Amino acid sequence: MVTTTPDATAAIAVNRFGLGKRASEPFPAEPRRWLLDQIAEYEPHPSAFTQLQTTPEIATNYADDRQKLQALAGDERIALQQELNKAARLLYRSEIEARGLNALQTPTPFMEALVHFWSNHFAVSADNPPMLSLAGAFEREAIRPHITGHFTDLLFAVEQHPAMLIYLDQIRSAGPDSPLAARAKRRNADKLPGINENLAREIMELHTVGVGSGYTQKDVTEFALALTGWSAGRMGGKADTNEAGVFQYRPGLHQPGDRLIRHRVYGATGEDQAGAVLKDLASDPATAKHIATKLCRHFISDTPPHAVVNRVSKAFLASDGNLPTVYEALVQAPQAWTSQSSKIKTPWEWLVSAMRGLDYPDLGKANFANLLDQLGQPVWLPRSPAGYDDIAASWLAPDALVRRVEVSQRLAAKADRSLKPQELADNLLGNALTDTTATEINRAESIQTGVALLLVSPDFQRR
């Protein structure tokens, strides 16, 4: 294993575990302590988000707008629909800008990186108007407040958030023998309500035990039946008595009876039936291994050593999923501090680290959301519940690198004219700066070219 000097260790802490060094800030004197202290210092509700709407506010407005839309026809309906779509896009952009601003200003960049990790692990995709409006609120409400607690609490917050229930088509999932289905049968309805297995499948496959852990299609179906009734209040065009935009258990949708899931019987306890399944999944050894593997893949390498995965997995199980304990096991693992930087920054990570490195105090006129679109990683838009890929090959396509060159030139053109690119490179990368990159920067014909070369250098693009 390659050993590292103290200076290199500080650079690893800032660039591998954090969001990249700000030019105006020193490297941490005690890198591991600096990372672990952030757990206690973490603020789940930073000031960048204070003006944003809550999910109940968003849901109420959305439902009211849908009612107005249904009352119109023809050109008036089209005009209002266009107006509502524009408003949803503006709300989505405002969430992205707030997320970006917080990433630039946060005093706890390791914790912010963990927010981004968990948000991608529990991915939703903003590919329709309600999800455009809710994706940012989902991260603020379900992810941020729970990353320093127990995994079980994070899991419940995620699976019961209206954004996840809507994204995975859970809110109308009804058992074939539910009271709702019985009423539909009595009136000979053309279409009977039915179950939707999306949420059950993704909880097992992506959020907890993972593929290859031994569950079957029958387990997914049984879990989906247990989940019937998990819904959200008033997201459609018709008003009801439930509060908008909050988790609601609807007994009329629930499939009665016991459920057999992964060789365990879960009694007919209504809402708590699915909750009991979720608790068991959260504490399962397969979940510990799945989460440990993804954390180590994200922060260490695309193929993390078995020893470090086992270390983090054991910490998860021994602490009953206490996430700070899990993070400490990761940070204290010797394998996390090798000098070889094998991870390629995603477009989000690269852009944030570039702007931090250039000491952007805020987003200014950077067109932050547009830059991320150009770079190929629009926020909360992975188009899949699996989230964005977390391996280098997904971000190394030639056209993707060309886009980074273009954006680096735009950022460099706005950089401080008094910058000295070589000094900036030393400042940001420390011992991670290679002779090859230093030579290329020194040969640059202008300050802007030198800065752009730094930002697209392998040294800067890796973490």
Secondary structure, DSSP 8 states (H G I E B T S, - for coil): -----HHHHHHHIIIIISS---TTS---SSHHHHHHHHHHH--SS-GGGTTS--HHHHHHHHHHHHHHHHT--HHHHHHHHHHHHHHHHHHHHHHHHHHHHHHHH-S-HHHHHHHHHHHHHT-----SHHHHHHHHHHIIIIIGGGTTSBHHHHHHHHHTSHHHHHHTT-TT---TTSHHHHHHHHTT-SS------HHHHHIIIIISS-TTSS--HHHHHHHHHHHTTEEESS-SSS--SS-TTSEEE-GGG---S-EEETTEEE---THHHHHHHHHHHHT-HHHHHHHHHHHHHHHT-SS--HHHHHHHHHHHHHTTSBHHHHHHHHHT-GGGG-S----B--HHHHHHHHHHHTT-SS-TT--HHHHHHHHT--TT--SSTT-S--SGGGG--HHHHHHHHHHHHHHHHTS-TT--HHHHHHHHHGGG--HHHHHHHHT-SSHHHHHHHHHHSHHHHB-
